[in-house]
Amino acid sequence: MDRVARQALAQATRQGRDCVLVQVERIEGSAPREAGASMVVTPDAAVGTIGGGHLEMKSIALAREQLGLPADARNAQFSVRFPLGPSLGQCCGGVAYIRFDVCPQGVVPEGALTQVPQLFHLMLFGAGHVAQALVQVLATVDCRITWVDSREQQFPPRVPEMVTVEYSEHPAGEVRHAPPGTFYLIMTHSHALDLQIVEQVLKRGDAGFLGLIGSKTKRARFAHRLADQGFSEAQIATMVSPIGAHGITGKAPGIVAIAAAAQVLEVATRRNGAVKSDEIPISVRI
């Protein structure tokens, strides 16, 4: 279930409001969203999305139809098959199976949740302007972020729910706590500290992605220093720098953050096997 839907369910539980959890149970062929995509429908709101368009409109209508019935007349759980063709006003061509679970007072029936695996775990080093913008860009993505900086005052007073703030006097040492396959984005206030973190990530050798903010000149200097310390060309080649999806230009923090997020999402999608590498638009390939 999407994080946004989880939050909406939690709010419905706190308020004691009846709602309907609407989830993509499975798909056949092309569809707007993947299995597990979800939204929470109340009589006056719908939070989250299963893809938009007529599919979503009809699903909301069906959910509210249930909420309008007396409690003993509702279908506690049911599924509907939606062909995504002209009759639905959509041209995806596939089929979406949508599951509806009525949640009295926001309580989810046992076995109702379809879990969506997190796309990635990101260790973000540095709490400067770009990092702060990046956290906001990724706020609605199903990921987990560990945000590390040696300057406690740099962190904003509030962060999104999926972010864990780690104040550390020795940020490079935090690399050892990361799970295998972690994505790393390094953008601290110090080039020397950036290099220390890169070294620790390369020593582990199990990063899902290693991105370093900076110019081509910075990368060349880092590559030279890493080679002097005994790292192989193959190891150094895993360091992506400059970061950001190709074709997105500009140095404003928001633009850099969007470009970095696009690149990370592309890598995560490819590693999770959702698309083949030759299906990825050339503009976002590394």
N, C-alpha and C positions, 0 to 999 in steps of 0.2 A: 504494500500500500504506500502511496506517495506520502512524503512528509507533510505536505500541505493538508492532505486529507486527515492524517493522524491528528494534526493540531485542531482541525475543525471538529473531529470527534471528541477530543478532549474538552473543547469548549462546550459542546452540546451536553456532555456528561456533567460538567460543572453547573450548567444552567438547567439540567434536568429536562432537556427538550428532545422530543421525538425527532428522528431523522432517518434517512435512508442512505446506506452506503452503496454506492454504485461503482462497480469495478469491471474492467475488461477481463473477462475470465480466460478467453483464448481468442486467437485470430486465425484466419485462413487467408493466405494471399496478402495483398496490400491493404493496410488499414491505417487510420490516423495515429493511433497509439498502440503501444505494446501491451502484452498481458501484464496485469497488475496496476495499470494506470487507473486512477480512482478519483472520485469526488464524493462530497457529502451534501445531500439535498435536504433542506428544511422547507417549510411552507413559504418562506420569504427570501431564501438565499440558496445559492449553489456554490460551494467552495471546491476548488480543484478543477480538473478537466479530464475527459476521456477522449478528447480530440476535437471538440467544437462541432459546428455545423448542425445539420439536421439530426445526425446521430445523437448528439448531446441534447438537443432540444427535445427530441422524442423521449429520451431516457429521463430527463428531468420531469417531463409531463407524467410519465408512468410512475415515477417515484412519488410525486405529489398526489397522484390519484390514490395511492395507498395511504398516504398520510391523511387524506380527507375522509377515509373510512373509519368506522368505529374500530377500536382496538381488536375486538374479537372477530372482525370481518376481514382483516388484512391477511395477505399472503406474507408469511414471515420471511420466506426466501423463494425467489424464482429467477429464471434466466430467460433471456430473449435473444433470438438469432436475428441479426440485422444484416441483410445483403447490402453491400455498399455500392449500389448501382443507381440508375436514373430514378427509380421509384422513391429513393431516399434523398434525391437531390445531390448525391455525391458520386464521384467517378473514380473512387479508389479501385473498385473492381473486386475487392476481397469480401470477407465475411467477418463480422465481429460478434462474439457471443458476450452479452452483457449480463452480469449478475447483480441482483438487487437484494439487499438484506435490510429489513426494517429493524431499526435500533431504538427500542423504547428507552426514552430518557438518555439517549446517547450510548447505551450499553450494546456492544457488538456481540452478536450471537457467537457461540463457540464454533470454530472452524470456518468463520466467514472471511477471515483475512487472507488475501493473496499477497504474499510478500514480494517486494521488488528489491533485488540485491543492489547495494550501493555501487555506483559506477566506479568509485575510487576513493582511497584515503589519501589526502594531500597534506604534506608537511610544508607549511608556508613560513619561510624564514624572513623576518623583517616586517615592521609594522608602519612603513612609510605610506606615502600617498597612493602609490600603485597598489600595494597590498591591501590597503583599506578599501579601495575601489573594487579590487578583485573579490574580496569577501562578499561584498554586496552583489556583485554580478552572479556569484555562485550560490546566492542565498536560497534560490528555489530549486536547486539541483540536488538529486539524491546522492550526496557525497558526505564525507566526514573530513573536517579540516582541523589540524592541530597547528595553531598559530604561535610561532616562537619569536621572541625578541628579548634582548638584554636590557631594554629600556621600558620598564613597567608603565611609565607615564604615557608611552606612545599608543597604547591600546585604547580604543574608544570605550566609553562607559558601558555600552551595550553591544552585543554581537549576536548574530543569528544563532538559532538553536543548535545547528549542527557544528558549531565552532567551539573548540576547546582552546582557551588561551593559556600559554605556558610562558611565564616569565622565567628566564634562565640567565644566570651570569655567564654560562658557558654554552651557548646555543649549539655549537658543533657536537657537544656531548649528547644532545637529545636525539641524534640520529640513531643511536643504538637501541632506542626504545620503539622504533617504528616497526610495524609488521612487514613481512616480505611483500614485495610488489607495490610498496608505497610510492606515490608520486611526490616529487620534490620540486618546489619553486623557491629559488634563492634570490633575495632582493634586499639584503641588509644595507645599513648605512656605511659599511666598511668593506672595501675590496679584500683586505686581509682576512676578515671574518668569512666573507663569501668563499674564499679559497679553502679555508679550513673545513667548511661544511661540505664543499665539493669533494675534498679528499676523503672525508668520512663516508660519504655516500658511495664513492667509487670503491673504497675498501670493502664495503659490504657486498657490492656486486649484484644486488637483487632489486634494484629500483625498477618500478614500472615506467617511470619517466623522470628525467633529471633536466630541469630548465634553469638557466642562469640569466638574469637580466643584465643587459649591457650591450656594448657595441661589438663589432667584429674584431676591433683592436683589443678589447678586453679579453675576448675569447682566445685570441692568438697568444696573448701574454700568459693567460692561465694554462693553455695547452703546453707552452714551453716550460713553465714551472712544474707542471704535473709530470712531464716527461723527465725532467731533471730528478724528480723524486721516485722515478722507477715505474710509473704507470705506463701501460702499453698504449699503442695507437688505438687499439680496439676499445680499451677502457675509456680513453679520452673522447673517442668518437661518440660515446653515449651521452655526452654533455651537450645539450641543445642551447645554443647561444649565438645570436640574439634569440629571444623567445617571441612567440606570437605567430598567428596564422599569416601565411604569405598573402600579400595583396592589401592588408590593412596598414595604412600608413598614419603617421602622427605620433607625437611624443607626449601628449597630454595624458595624465594618469588614467583617466577613464578609458581612453582609446587603447592604451597599452594593456590595461586590465581586460578589456573585451577581447583583444587579440590573443592574449595569453589563455583566457578561458576557452576560447574557440579551439586553440591548439590542444589544450588538455582534454577537452571533450572529444575531439577527433581521435586522439590516441586511446582514450578510454573505450570509445565505441569500437575501435578496431581490435583492441586487446580482448574485449568481451565477446568478440566474434559476431557482432550484430551486422557488420558489413565486411565484404572482402576489400582488400587494399586497392584493387583496381576499380572499385565502385566509389572511392572517396574522391570528391572534386579535387582537381590538381591544385587549386588555389589554397587548400588547407593541408596538403601533404607536407611532411617534414623533409 
